[in-house]
Amino acid sequence: MEAVERKTAGLFADPAVTIKHQDDGIIILSNPKPLEPYARCIGDYLEHWAAQKPDSHFLAERNSQGGWRYLSYAQALQQVKQIATFLLAQGLTTETPVCVLSDNSIEHALLMLACLHIGIPYSAISPAYSLVSKDYGKLKDLIQRLQPGLIYASPIEQYRPALNAISNLHQARIIVGQSDQALADEYRFNDLLSPVNSAAVDAANSAIGPDTVAKILFTSGSTGSPKGVINTQRMLCSSQQAKKQLWPFLIDQPPVLVDWLPWNHTFGGNHNFNMVLANGGTLYLDGGKPVPKLFDTSIDNLRSVAPTLYMQVPRAFDMLLPVLKKDAAFRKHFFSELRLIFYAAASLPQHLWDGLIELSKQELGYAIPMVTAWGSTETSPLATDCHYQAPHPGVIGLPIPGVSIKLVPNSGKLEVRVKGPNVTPGYFKQADITQEAFDEQGYYRIGDAARFANPDKPEKGLMFDGRVSEDFKLTTATWVSTGTLRVKGIEALTPVAQDIVVTGHDKDSVGFLVFLNASACSEIAGLDADTSLEKLAQHPTIKNHVKKGLQKLERNNTGSSTYADRAFLLDSLPSVDAGEITDKGYINQSAVLEKRSDLVDLLYSDVEHPAIIRL
């Protein structure tokens, strides 16, 4: 016990919450610890560490020879000021942001930091809209709305078709990678490394205030076109200060991350990247992703670097766990410097939680803390933080310092609303949507629901209780909690189900649309790894596995709203163009139901289909 306490001592601030009950049933939660003073702007962090530890590694990525290319804090600051000088010379303003189409890279990071350093808005757009989309519809819409002054895209041969598709929608100059083939009117990246105009850069930096627009980050577009969320310097810096107060160990142990999460999302770009920068850590850019074949790259990078924090989405844990179980040397290395595991999204399946904790006990002799947080792009992203070991997944913690949480009774649930310095002032060029997003007291309507993990002990935190808009009633007038049932379904169908969409709106019973885990299905059925999804969806072994899972779910749950009596095994992947999935692998329930409504109708018909299982 002493060894365990010594290993975990000082990691977190003690959980605390202040609660106010109103006569109308509304509950107001806040953190009794005030938010301490925070940085004026993101650029202050880079200036600080370049002075304090100039030669320490800040960023690293693989070079063409497979080794790590490092950039120190001093080198980063010097190049940021060079790029900032170039940007100012182009006459860019808050109305002509810099747009990045590319995935994470050191060049991307430097361009982003240069924008933040001088108050020019930066906006990264999901690479999938350029590389996976067939019609470039979302990319066209966002470029028209942004009207950027510069667009960065590299490697250019991959992005040239997308750039051609949007060429008549903007007046921006194009920046390509240094080794790319540039057209006559395009810049190569090294063209941005101008001699520093210190007076101009310092003047622009000094003009930055808390309300200066730092970023325009786009939501996944779960309901219509993606919304452009304005992120101010206040939002980004207050969020990092709150994190420091809740995770005090960051001050003494600068974080080391191996991270692939895209910077066009708030988790990777605001939470993880800024945490490394704010605390003088090192970020190793992972060129892999939690998808077949590409995850091998992530594993190779983790074999090379032992992270102090592992911060991921559920899909990555699903792919990591089997490797940790099979490879003792890798497991020892992975846990050697690890202080905690952070899972994004409140719905981590129980078997992944249990598996990671069991392996940490096996390797370290104690259970490594498994924590999470909750928020959105509009809250930059922290609103609550589970800075303590919860007994099970789904506990999203308590309000962070400076934030007030309002719980409003709504359709049998408690709808969550947020107010604080971390909350967006609104959406870029979308005044009507901005007005609808806030209630009469200025609380942001995030659309999620929550409940107390233990109503008698509120300090135990809140439980994520799904999306208010995704829950629905059966014809029996029984409410179905989509978020809760989705996680139970994935658990019951493990490892066949990569993800599940819950059906049953205005029906007598619940059903599942099941996106298959191709590699796991192939292994179970004894088939080749490249077997088609269509064949897997109709294979008797896979169908029998799903049927047993549904039967188990039914046995363990009594009400008709708590289990599914039918499932449709899908023979295709979720579509990026249709908004069915995000870069991070999150399924958009409403988009899938809309785009595959014919399959839902078939699932509830009397028609027999080789990929449908009915109990």
C-alpha positions in Angstrom: 0.0 0.0 0.0 2.8 2.4 0.8 4.4 1.8 -2.6 1.1 2.5 -4.3 0.5 5.7 -2.3 4.1 6.9 -3.1 3.5 6.3 -6.8 0.2 8.1 -6.9 0.8 10.7 -4.2 0.6 14.3 -5.4 -0.9 13.5 -8.8 -4.3 15.2 -8.2 -6.0 18.0 -6.2 -8.6 16.7 -3.8 -12.1 16.6 -5.4 -14.4 19.3 -4.2 -17.7 20.8 -5.3 -20.2 23.4 -4.2 -23.8 22.7 -4.8 -26.8 25.0 -4.9 -30.4 23.6 -5.3 -33.0 26.0 -6.7 -36.7 25.8 -6.2 -37.3 25.0 -9.9 -35.2 21.8 -9.7 -32.2 23.3 -11.3 -28.9 22.4 -9.6 -25.8 24.7 -9.9 -22.4 23.1 -9.4 -19.0 24.9 -9.1 -15.5 24.3 -7.8 -14.8 26.0 -4.5 -11.2 26.5 -5.5 -10.9 29.7 -7.5 -9.2 29.8 -10.8 -5.7 31.2 -10.3 -4.2 33.9 -12.6 -3.3 32.4 -16.0 -1.2 33.3 -19.0 -2.2 36.3 -21.2 -1.8 34.3 -24.4 -0.4 31.0 -25.7 2.7 32.7 -26.9 3.7 33.5 -23.3 4.2 29.8 -22.7 6.6 29.5 -25.6 8.5 32.6 -24.5 8.8 31.3 -21.0 10.2 27.8 -21.8 12.5 29.2 -24.5 14.1 31.3 -21.8 13.9 28.7 -19.0 15.0 25.5 -20.9 16.0 26.6 -24.4 17.7 23.4 -25.4 15.0 21.0 -24.1 13.1 19.0 -26.7 9.6 20.5 -27.4 8.5 18.7 -30.6 9.7 15.5 -32.3 8.6 13.6 -35.4 10.1 10.9 -37.6 12.4 11.9 -40.4 12.9 10.2 -43.7 15.5 7.9 -42.3 13.1 6.7 -39.5 14.9 8.5 -36.7 13.5 11.3 -34.5 13.8 14.9 -35.7 13.8 17.2 -32.6 12.9 20.9 -32.2 13.9 22.6 -29.0 12.0 25.4 -27.3 14.5 28.0 -28.4 14.5 26.8 -32.0 10.7 26.8 -32.0 10.5 30.4 -30.7 13.0 31.6 -33.3 11.1 30.0 -36.2 7.7 31.1 -34.8 9.0 34.7 -34.9 10.3 34.3 -38.4 7.0 32.9 -39.6 5.1 35.6 -37.7 7.2 38.3 -39.5 6.2 36.7 -42.8 2.5 36.6 -41.9 2.5 40.2 -40.8 4.1 41.2 -44.1 1.3 39.6 -46.0 -1.2 42.0 -44.4 -3.2 39.2 -42.8 -5.9 40.3 -40.3 -8.5 38.7 -38.0 -10.7 38.6 -41.1 -8.3 36.6 -43.2 -7.3 33.6 -41.1 -4.6 31.0 -41.8 -6.1 27.7 -42.8 -4.3 24.3 -42.5 -5.6 21.3 -44.4 -2.8 19.0 -43.5 -2.3 16.5 -40.6 0.0 17.1 -37.6 3.6 18.0 -38.3 6.3 20.2 -36.9 5.7 22.7 -39.8 2.0 22.7 -38.9 2.8 23.3 -35.3 5.1 26.2 -36.1 2.5 27.8 -38.4 -0.2 27.4 -35.7 2.0 28.9 -33.0 3.0 31.8 -35.2 -0.6 32.7 -35.7 -1.3 32.5 -32.0 1.8 34.6 -31.2 0.6 37.6 -33.2 -3.2 37.4 -33.1 -4.0 36.0 -36.5 -6.8 33.4 -36.3 -5.7 29.9 -37.1 -8.1 27.2 -38.4 -7.3 23.6 -39.1 -9.8 21.6 -41.2 -10.1 17.9 -41.0 -7.8 16.3 -43.5 -10.5 13.8 -44.2 -12.5 16.5 -46.0 -9.7 16.8 -48.5 -8.4 13.2 -48.7 -11.3 10.9 -48.0 -14.3 12.9 -49.2 -15.5 12.3 -52.7 -17.4 15.5 -53.3 -15.4 18.0 -51.1 -18.7 19.4 -50.0 -17.7 20.2 -46.4 -14.4 21.6 -47.4 -16.0 23.9 -49.9 -18.5 25.1 -47.4 -15.8 25.8 -44.7 -13.4 27.6 -47.1 -16.2 29.8 -48.4 -17.1 30.7 -44.8 -13.5 31.3 -43.6 -12.2 33.2 -46.7 -8.6 32.5 -45.5 -5.6 34.6 -46.5 -3.2 31.6 -46.6 -3.8 27.9 -46.9 -1.2 25.3 -46.0 -1.3 21.8 -47.5 1.4 19.2 -47.5 2.3 16.7 -49.0 0.9 18.7 -51.9 0.4 15.7 -54.3 -2.2 14.3 -51.9 -4.0 17.7 -51.5 -3.8 19.0 -55.0 -7.2 17.5 -56.1 -8.9 19.2 -53.1 -7.2 22.5 -53.8 -8.3 22.3 -57.4 -11.9 21.7 -56.2 -11.9 24.9 -54.0 -9.7 27.1 -56.3 -12.5 29.5 -57.2 -13.9 29.9 -53.7 -11.1 31.9 -52.1 -8.2 34.4 -52.8 -5.6 32.7 -50.5 -2.0 32.0 -51.4 -1.0 28.4 -51.0 1.8 27.2 -48.8 3.3 23.7 -49.6 5.9 21.6 -47.8 9.6 22.4 -48.4 10.1 19.2 -50.5 6.9 19.6 -52.4 6.5 20.6 -56.0 5.3 24.2 -55.8 3.5 26.1 -58.6 4.8 29.5 -59.6 2.4 31.4 -57.3 2.8 29.1 -54.3 5.2 29.4 -51.3 7.4 26.6 -50.0 7.5 26.4 -46.2 11.0 27.7 -45.9 9.9 30.9 -47.7 8.0 31.7 -44.5 11.3 31.7 -42.5 11.9 35.5 -43.0 14.5 37.6 -41.1 12.7 38.5 -37.8 11.2 41.9 -37.6 11.2 42.1 -33.8 9.5 45.4 -33.5 6.5 44.3 -35.6 6.2 40.9 -34.0 6.5 42.3 -30.4 3.9 45.0 -31.2 1.4 42.4 -32.6 2.0 40.1 -29.6 1.6 42.9 -27.1 -1.8 43.8 -28.7 -3.2 40.3 -27.9 -5.8 40.3 -25.2 -8.0 37.7 -23.6 -10.8 38.2 -26.2 -8.4 37.9 -29.2 -9.5 35.1 -31.5 -6.9 32.4 -31.3 -8.6 29.6 -33.4 -11.6 28.7 -35.4 -12.2 25.0 -34.8 -15.0 23.3 -36.7 -17.4 20.8 -35.1 -17.9 17.4 -36.7 -21.2 18.6 -38.3 -23.4 16.1 -36.5 -26.5 18.2 -37.3 -25.9 19.9 -40.7 -22.8 21.8 -41.7 -19.9 22.0 -39.2 -20.0 25.0 -36.9 -17.0 27.3 -36.6 -16.3 27.6 -32.9 -14.4 30.7 -31.9 -11.6 29.9 -29.5 -10.2 32.9 -27.7 -6.8 33.2 -25.9 -8.8 33.4 -22.6 -10.4 30.1 -23.3 -7.2 28.2 -24.1 -5.1 29.7 -21.3 -7.7 29.4 -18.5 -8.3 25.8 -19.5 -4.6 25.0 -19.0 -4.4 26.8 -15.7 -7.4 24.8 -14.4 -5.6 21.6 -15.5 -2.5 22.6 -13.7 -4.5 23.2 -10.5 -6.2 19.8 -10.8 -3.0 17.9 -12.0 -0.3 19.5 -9.9 2.2 16.8 -10.8 2.6 18.5 -14.2 4.6 21.2 -12.6 7.3 18.8 -11.3 7.2 16.3 -14.2 6.8 17.9 -17.6 4.6 15.6 -19.7 5.9 13.4 -22.4 3.3 12.4 -25.0 3.2 10.2 -28.0 0.1 11.5 -29.8 -1.6 11.2 -33.1 -4.8 13.1 -32.2 -5.5 15.7 -34.9 -5.1 19.4 -34.1 -8.3 20.3 -35.9 -10.1 18.8 -32.9 -10.0 20.3 -29.4 -8.8 17.2 -27.7 -5.5 17.0 -29.7 -5.1 20.6 -30.5 -6.1 22.3 -27.2 -6.0 19.7 -24.5 -2.9 17.7 -25.4 -0.7 20.1 -27.5 -1.3 23.0 -25.1 -0.7 20.9 -22.0 2.7 19.9 -23.3 3.5 23.6 -24.2 2.1 25.1 -21.0 4.2 22.7 -18.8 7.5 22.5 -20.8 7.0 19.0 -21.9 7.8 17.0 -25.1 5.4 16.0 -27.8 6.3 13.1 -30.1 4.1 13.4 -33.2 2.7 9.9 -33.9 2.2 9.3 -37.6 0.0 6.3 -36.8 -3.7 6.1 -36.1 -6.0 3.5 -34.4 -7.0 1.9 -37.7 -5.7 -1.4 -39.2 -2.1 -1.2 -40.5 -1.5 2.4 -39.4 -1.7 1.4 -35.7 1.5 -0.6 -36.2 3.3 2.8 -36.6 1.8 3.9 -33.2 3.1 0.8 -31.6 6.6 1.3 -33.1 6.6 4.9 -31.7 5.5 3.7 -28.3 8.3 1.1 -28.3 10.7 4.0 -28.9 9.3 6.5 -26.4 7.9 5.7 -22.9 5.2 8.3 -22.3 4.4 9.8 -19.0 0.7 10.2 -20.0 -1.3 8.1 -22.4 -4.3 10.0 -23.7 -6.5 8.3 -26.2 -9.9 7.5 -27.6 -11.5 4.2 -26.9 -10.7 2.7 -30.4 -7.0 3.1 -29.7 -7.2 1.3 -26.3 -9.1 -1.5 -28.1 -6.2 -2.0 -30.5 -3.5 -1.4 -27.8 -4.7 -3.9 -25.3 -4.0 -7.1 -27.3 -0.5 -6.0 -28.0 0.2 -5.2 -24.4 -1.1 -8.7 -23.4 1.1 -10.5 -25.9 4.3 -8.6 -25.7 5.9 -8.6 -22.2 8.9 -6.4 -23.2 6.6 -3.8 -24.8 4.3 -3.9 -21.8 7.2 -3.3 -19.4 8.4 -0.3 -21.5 5.0 1.2 -21.9 4.2 1.3 -18.2 7.8 2.3 -17.2 7.2 6.1 -17.0 3.5 6.2 -17.1 1.7 8.2 -14.4 -1.9 7.9 -15.7 -4.1 6.9 -18.5 -6.6 9.4 -19.8 -9.5 8.2 -22.0 -11.5 10.7 -24.0 -15.2 10.3 -24.3 -17.1 9.2 -21.2 -18.2 5.9 -22.8 -15.1 3.6 -22.4 -16.3 0.0 -22.6 -15.8 -1.9 -19.3 -13.6 -4.6 -20.7 -11.0 -2.1 -21.9 -11.1 -0.4 -18.5 -10.6 -3.7 -16.7 -7.9 -4.9 -19.1 -5.7 -1.8 -18.7 -6.0 -1.8 -15.0 -5.2 -5.5 -14.7 -2.1 -5.1 -16.9 -0.9 -2.1 -14.9 -1.3 -4.2 -11.7 0.6 -7.0 -13.3 3.5 -4.7 -14.4 3.6 -2.1 -11.7 2.0 -3.8 -8.7 -0.8 -1.3 -8.5 -3.7 0.0 -10.6 -2.6 3.0 -12.7 -5.1 5.8 -12.4 -7.7 5.8 -15.2 -9.2 9.3 -15.6 -11.2 11.4 -18.0 -12.7 14.8 -18.5 -15.7 16.2 -20.2 -16.5 19.1 -22.5 -16.5 20.1 -26.1 -14.9 22.3 -28.7 -17.0 25.1 -27.3 -15.4 24.7 -23.8 -11.8 24.4 -25.1 -12.3 21.5 -24.0 -12.4 21.2 -20.2 -15.7 21.7 -18.3 -15.4 18.9 -15.8 -12.4 16.8 -14.8 -12.3 13.4 -13.1 -9.0 14.0 -11.3 -9.3 11.0 -9.0 -9.8 7.3 -9.5 -13.4 6.5 -10.2 -14.7 3.0 -9.6 -15.7 2.5 -13.2 -15.8 4.3 -16.5 -18.3 6.9 -17.3 -17.6 9.2 -14.3 -16.8 12.6 -15.8 -15.8 14.3 -12.6 -16.6 17.7 -11.2 -16.5 21.3 -12.5 -13.0 22.7 -13.0 -11.9 25.9 -11.2 -13.7 28.9 -12.7 -16.5 26.9 -14.2 -20.2 26.8 -13.2 -22.3 23.8 -14.3 -26.1 24.1 -14.5 -28.1 20.9 -14.4 -31.6 21.5 -15.8 -34.4 18.9 -15.6 -35.3 17.8 -19.2 -37.3 14.8 -20.3 -36.4 12.8 -17.2 -32.8 13.7 -17.3 -30.5 16.5 -16.2 -29.4 18.6 -19.1 -25.9 20.1 -18.6 -25.1 23.7 -19.3 -21.8 25.5 -18.9 -20.5 28.9 -18.0 -16.9 30.1 -17.5 -13.8 31.7 -19.0 -13.3 28.5 -21.0 -16.5 28.9 -23.0 -16.7 30.2 -26.5 -18.2 33.6 -27.2 -20.0 32.0 -30.2 -19.7 30.7 -33.8 -17.8 32.3 -36.6 -20.1 34.2 -39.0 -23.1 32.3 -37.5 -24.9 34.8 -35.3 -28.2 33.0 -35.3 -26.7 29.7 -34.1 -24.7 31.6 -31.5 -27.8 33.1 -30.0 -29.6 29.7 -29.8 -26.5 28.2 -28.1 -26.9 30.1 -24.8 -29.7 30.3 -22.3 -31.0 33.5 -20.7 -28.3 33.4 -18.0 -25.4 33.0 -20.5 -24.9 29.2 -19.9 -23.8 27.3 -23.0 -26.3 24.6 -24.0 -23.9 21.7 -24.7 -26.7 19.1 -25.3 -25.4 16.4 -23.0 -27.0 15.0 -19.9 -25.5 13.9 -16.6 -26.4 12.3 -13.3 -24.7 12.0 -10.0 -22.5 8.9 -9.6 -23.6 8.8 -6.0 -26.5 11.2 -5.1 -25.6 10.9 -1.4 -21.9 11.8 -2.1 -21.8 14.5 -4.8 -18.1 14.8 -4.5 -17.9 11.4 -6.2 -18.7 13.3 -9.4 -21.1 13.2 -12.3 -21.8 10.4 -14.7 -22.2 11.0 -18.4 -25.9 10.3 -19.2 -25.9 10.5 -23.0 -27.0 13.2 -25.5 -30.4 14.7 -24.8 -31.2 14.8 -28.5 -30.2 11.2 -29.1 -32.5 9.6 -26.5 -35.9 8.5 -27.7 -39.1 6.7 -26.7 -40.3 3.3 -27.8 -44.0 3.0 -28.7 -44.4 1.7 -25.1 -43.5 5.3 -24.0 -40.3 4.0 -22.4 -37.2 6.2 -22.8 -34.1 4.6 -24.3 -30.8 6.0 -23.1 -28.8 5.7 -26.3 -25.4 6.5 -24.9 -25.6 4.0 -22.1 -27.1 1.2 -24.2 -24.5 1.8 -27.0 -21.6 1.0 -24.5 -23.4 -2.0 -23.1 -24.0 -3.3 -26.6 -20.3 -2.9 -27.6 -19.4 -4.7 -24.4 -21.9 -7.6 -25.1 -20.7 -8.0 -28.7 -17.0 -7.8 -28.0 -14.8 -8.1 -30.1 -17.1 -8.2 -33.1 -18.5 -4.7 -32.8 -16.2 -1.8 -33.6 -19.2 0.5 -32.9 -22.9 0.4 -32.6 -25.8 2.8 -33.5 -29.0 2.3 -31.5 -32.3 2.1 -33.3 -35.9 2.0 -32.2 -37.4 5.4 -32.6 -41.1 5.0 -32.6 -40.7 1.2 -32.6 -41.7 -1.5 -30.2 -38.1 -2.6 -29.4 -34.5 -1.6 -29.6 -32.1 -2.7 -32.4 -28.5 -2.3 -33.3 -26.7 -1.3 -36.5 -23.3 -2.9 -36.0 -20.1 -1.6 -37.6 -17.8 -4.6 -37.6 -14.3 -4.9 -36.3 -12.9 -6.6 -39.4 -9.7 -8.0 -38.0 -11.4 -9.5 -34.9 -14.2 -10.9 -37.1 -11.7 -12.5 -39.5 -9.8 -14.1 -36.6 -13.0 -15.4 -35.0 -14.2 -16.9 -38.2 -10.8 -18.3 -39.3 -10.8 -16.2 -42.4 -8.1 -14.2 -44.2 -7.4 -10.7 -42.9 -8.6 -9.1 -46.1 -12.0 -10.9 -46.1 -14.7 -8.5 -47.3 -17.1 -6.9 -44.8 -20.0 -8.3 -46.8 -18.7 -11.8 -46.2 -18.0 -11.2 -42.6 -21.5 -9.7 -42.0 -23.1 -12.9 -43.3 -20.8 -15.5 -41.8 -22.5 -18.0 -39.5 -19.8 -17.8 -36.8 -20.0 -14.0 -36.6 -23.8 -14.0 -36.6 -23.8 -16.7 -33.8 -21.4 -14.6 -31.7 -23.7 -11.6 -32.1 -26.8 -13.6 -31.3 -25.2 -14.9 -28.1 -24.2 -11.3 -27.1 -27.8 -10.1 -27.6 -29.1 -13.0 -25.5 -26.6 -12.2 -22.8 -27.7 -8.5 -22.9 -31.3 -9.5 -22.6 -30.6 -11.8 -19.7 -28.8 -9.2 -17.7 -31.4 -6.4 -18.3 -35.1 -6.5 -17.6 -36.7 -3.6 -19.4 -37.4 -3.4 -23.2 -35.4 -0.2 -23.3 -32.2 -1.8 -21.9 -31.4 -4.4 -24.5 -31.7 -5.0 -28.3 -33.7 -7.9 -29.8 -32.3 -7.5 -33.3 -29.1 -6.4 -35.0 -28.0 -5.6 -38.6 -24.3 -6.4 -39.3 -23.2 -3.6 -41.7 -21.1 -4.4 -44.7 -19.6 -0.9 -45.1 -17.7 1.6 -43.1 -19.1 4.8 -41.8 -19.0 7.6 -44.4 -17.0 10.8 -43.9 -18.9 12.6 -46.6 -22.2 11.8 -44.9 -20.8 13.0 -41.5 -21.2 9.5 -40.0 -17.7 9.5 -38.4 -15.1 12.0 -37.2 -11.3 12.0 -37.4 -11.1 10.5 -33.9 -13.4 7.6 -34.8 -16.5 8.9 -33.0 -19.7 7.7 -34.6 -22.4 10.3 -35.3 -25.6 8.4 -34.3 -28.1 10.8 -35.9 -26.2 10.9 -39.2 -26.0 7.1 -39.5 -29.7 6.7 -38.8 -30.6 9.3 -41.4 -28.3 8.0 -44.1 -29.1 4.4 -43.5 -32.8 4.7 -42.8 -33.6 2.1 -45.4 -31.6 -0.4 -43.4 -33.4 0.5 -40.2 -36.7 -0.1 -42.0 -35.4 -3.5 -43.2 -34.3 -4.4 -39.7 -37.9 -3.9 -38.4 -39.6 -5.6 -41.3 -40.5 -9.2 -41.7 -38.0 -9.6 -44.6 -35.2 -12.1 -44.0 -31.7 -10.9 -44.7 -28.4 -12.8 -44.3 -26.9 -10.0 -42.2 -29.8 -9.5 -39.8 -30.1 -11.3 -36.5 -33.4 -11.3 -34.6 -34.1 -12.9 -31.3 
